[in-house]
Amino acid sequence: MHINRVCLPENYTSLFFMNLYQRFPETFIVAEENGKIAGYIMCRIETGISNFKLLGIAKKGHVISIAVLPEHHREGIGSALMQEAMKAMVNYKAKECYLEVRTSNLSAVNLYRKIGFEVARTAKGYYADGEAAKVMAKKLPFAK
Ligand SMILES: CC(C)(COP(=O)(O)OP(=O)(O)OC[C@H]1O[C@@H](n2cnc3c(N)ncnc32)[C@H](O)[C@@H]1OP(=O)(O)O)[C@@H](O)C(=O)NCCC(=O)NCCS
């Protein structure tokens, strides 16, 4: 919760964090460096219309929040958190992964593109301050 508050304007109650942790523990992951938490990712597994038309209705892993402390940026932690969460999504039978990202958040957009995400659509006025979100999605390569 501390890292979330330091890094992002979208903050949540402890109940919200605990709910995601209890329902989807395998995709709630922290990165540690020398025994201290440097970053986290938390996700939800949903059933709905696929971001990839041919799949129809699909189970999807939705990245709700990911952040890494500024002093640990560019060490590969964000990529590692994404890769581990995507592997775990397959355990919940998800076929694809998606997320929303501010159109201005170039570091995050670059990270997602680098690991194979594509922009599925733009959601106008998605954030509380009116900024649009890019909805980015990727088929899960390890899907059974
Ligand atoms: C986005 C974020 C999680 C990336 O974490 P990270 O641990 O620094 O990412 P990585 O070290 O794994 O970087 C992977 C790739 O992302 C891209 N990237 C990361 N930071 C970048 C930056 N400042 N500028 C441009 N590209 C960047 C690069 O392609 C990078 O690969 P490279 O280092 O080989 O060039 C981190 O910047 C962060 O916590 N930001 C604040 C919170 C946030 O925006 N969360 C996402 C909300 S959708």
The ligand as a Gaussian input file, in Angstrom:
#p B3LYP/6-31G(d) Opt

LIG

0 1
 C        6.027000       1.171000     -15.008000
 C        6.966000       0.590000     -13.948000
 C        6.197000      -0.452000     -13.125000
 C        8.145000      -0.095000     -14.668000
 O        8.927000      -0.770000     -13.695000
 P       10.489000      -1.034000     -13.884000
 O       10.877000      -2.042000     -12.854000
 O       11.231000       0.231000     -13.891000
 O       10.517000      -1.681000     -15.356000
 P       11.675000      -2.545000     -16.021000
 O       13.002000      -2.240000     -15.410000
 O       11.260000      -3.983000     -16.015000
 O       11.646000      -1.957000     -17.505000
 C       11.222000      -2.722000     -18.595000
 C       11.089000      -1.847000     -19.830000
 O       10.074000      -0.869000     -19.653000
 C       10.425000       0.327000     -20.366000
 N       10.645000       1.430000     -19.421000
 C       10.672000       1.359000     -18.076000
 N       10.888000       2.595000     -17.550000
 C       10.998000       3.440000     -18.585000
 C       11.227000       4.833000     -18.688000
 N       11.404000       5.619000     -17.595000
 N       11.276000       5.387000     -19.920000
 C       11.096000       4.646000     -21.018000
 N       10.904000       3.296000     -21.000000
 C       10.840000       2.708000     -19.784000
 C       11.710000       0.009000     -21.089000
 O       11.361000      -0.556000     -22.335000
 C       12.320000      -1.043000     -20.178000
 O       13.252000      -1.854000     -20.809000
 P       14.818000      -1.395000     -20.827000
 O       15.184000      -1.004000     -19.421000
 O       15.521000      -2.623000     -21.321000
 O       14.870000      -0.250000     -21.789000
 C        7.559000       1.696000     -13.049000
 O        8.044000       2.749000     -13.873000
 C        6.564000       2.297000     -12.065000
 O        6.366000       1.760000     -10.958000
 N        5.943000       3.425000     -12.430000
 C        4.991000       4.094000     -11.543000
 C        3.726000       3.278000     -11.370000
 C        3.059000       3.001000     -12.694000
 O        3.028000       3.841000     -13.610000
 N        2.481000       1.785000     -12.805000
 C        1.808000       1.346000     -14.025000
 C        0.397000       1.786000     -14.020000
 S       -0.469000       1.185000     -15.460000

